[in-house]
C-alpha cells in the first residue's frame, strides 16, 4: 500500500463516524478482552472467592471515585478540541492541552488523598461477611495511587480523541491493558508460587498494576504527542487571530465538564449500589455465608468483567461521536445530527444485544471452563441476570452522552436523578423479596427510565426516525431468537461447554458459539439490518476484502 493510500485511509477513518466508532471500540474491546482473559488465571492464583470479591469491590469504589473527580474532563477536552479544530484556532488548541493536563493532575491528586483518608471508613462497610477489613482497606489505598496517574493519561487521550485520532486512542487503551496484565500476572505468580507469599500479596500486586500501567501509558501517548503536536505548533505560529483568553477557556472547559461529571456520578451509581447496598440486601434475604461469597464475587468480579465487553460499545462510540456531533452542532446541521443519533443507537443495539445474549447463553459454560467457583449453578445464574443489566448499561450511556453533546444537560441530569432515586427506593425491598435478582430488576427499572426519557427529549428537539429504529430492533429480536434456538438445539445433542473435561468442553463451546454467531449475522443479512445501519451488505464487504487481497 502506498503512502498516499495509507494517508487517504487514515483520513477516511478520522472523518467517518462508523469507522471511528469501530476503531475506538476495537481498542477498548481488545483492552476488555485482555481484562477478561487475565481474570481467569488471576482467579486461580487468588484461589478464593473472598479475595476475588475484595478485588472486584475495591475496583468499583476506585472506578466511582475516578468518575466523580475526572469523568467529565476528557469528554469536555474532546469537545473543545473538536470545536477549535473546526474554527482553525491552533493557539487555543495548545492552551487546551496544557490546561487540561494540569487540571487533571490537581483533580487526580485530590481524589487520591480523599480515597486514602476514607479507606478506613469504607472498608468495614464493603468487606465480605466474615472477611478482613484490613485487606479491603489496603486494596483501596493501593488503588488510590492510580487516581493520580490515570487522569493525566485521560487528558492526553481526550485531546487526541478530539482530533479524531481514533487509531491512537485505541492503541493507547490496548497498550495500557497489556502492560497492566503483564505486570499483574507475572508479579502475582512470582509472589505465590516462587516466593511462597500469602495469596493476599498477589491481590495487592493486582491492584498496584493499575498505577504501573497508567505510568507506562502516559509515556507511550506522550511519545505519540511529541511526534504529532509539531503540525499544530507550526500552524499556531502562523496564526493571525488571537487565541481564546485563558480564564474564558477554563470557564468553557468547566461548563462542559460539570454536566459530564454529574452524569457520570449518577450514571455510574451502580458501582456504589453494588458495593454498599448489595451486601446489605443479601444479608436481608438470608443467604448462607458460602452463597453470599459466591454472589458477591459473581457481581463484582466475573459479571463486571463479562458485561464490560458489550459495554465498551458505549465509550467507543461516544469517543467517536463527540467530535462529529460537536462539528455538526457548530455548523448547525440538524439533519446530520439526527442521522448520527439514529445510526449510533442502531449500531450499539445490533452489536450490544448480541454480545449480552451470548453472555447469558454461555454463562455456565464460561464458569465450567474458565473461572474458579464453589457453586456453578448460583454463579452462572448471577451472570445471566447481570447480562440483562449489561445490555441496558450498553445503550444508556450512549443516549446520555448524546444528550449532553446536544446541549440538553439539565434534562439528562433530571432523568438520571429520578433513575437513581427509583433504584435506591426499590433495590433493598426487591432483594429482601426475591434475593439477588432484585438488584438487577431495580437496575432495569432505573435504566429503562433513562433510555426512554433520553429518546423522548431527543425526539422533541430533533426529528428522529423511530420507525427505522423500531423496525431494526424487531429484526434484531428475530435474529437473537434464531441464534438462541440453534444454541439450544446443539446443547440437546451434547455440543456445549458446560460439562466434561475442559479441553473437550472448549472445542464443543467454540462449535456452538461459532454456529450461533453465523446464524445471528446470517439472519441480520437476510433482513437487511447491516444495510440499514452500515449502508453496506456484510457479504459485499467480505467479498470486496477478498478481492482486494487477491489483487495485492
Secondary structure, 3 states (H helix, E strand, C coil): CCHHHHHHHHHHHHHCHHHHHHHHHHHHHHHHHHHHHHHHHHHHHHCCHHHHHHHHHHHHHHHHHHHHHHHHHHHHHHHHHHHHHHCCCHHHHHHHHHHHHHHHHHHHHHHHHHHHHHHHHHHHHHCCCCCCHHHHHHHHHHHHCHHHHHHHHHHHHHHHHHCCCHHHHHHHHHHHHHHHHHHHHHHHHHHHHHCCCCHHHHHHHHHHHHHHHHHHHHHHHHHHHHHHCHHHHHHHHCCCCCCCCHHHHHHHHHHHHHHHHHHHHHHCCHHHHHHHHHHHHHHHHCCCHHHHHHHHHHHHHHHHHHHHHHHHHHHHHHHHHHHHHHHHHHCCCHHHHHHHHHHHHHHHHHHHHHHHHHHHHCHHHHHHHCCCCCCHHHHHHHHHHHHHHHHHHHHHHHHHHHHHHCCCHHHHHHHHHHHHHHHHHHHHHHHHHHCCHHHHHHHHHHHHHHHHHHHHHHHHHCCCCHHHHHHHHHHHHHHHHHHHHHHHHHHHCCCCCCCCCHHHHHHHHHHHHHHHHHHHHHHHHHCCHHHHHHCCCHHHHHHHHHHHHHHC
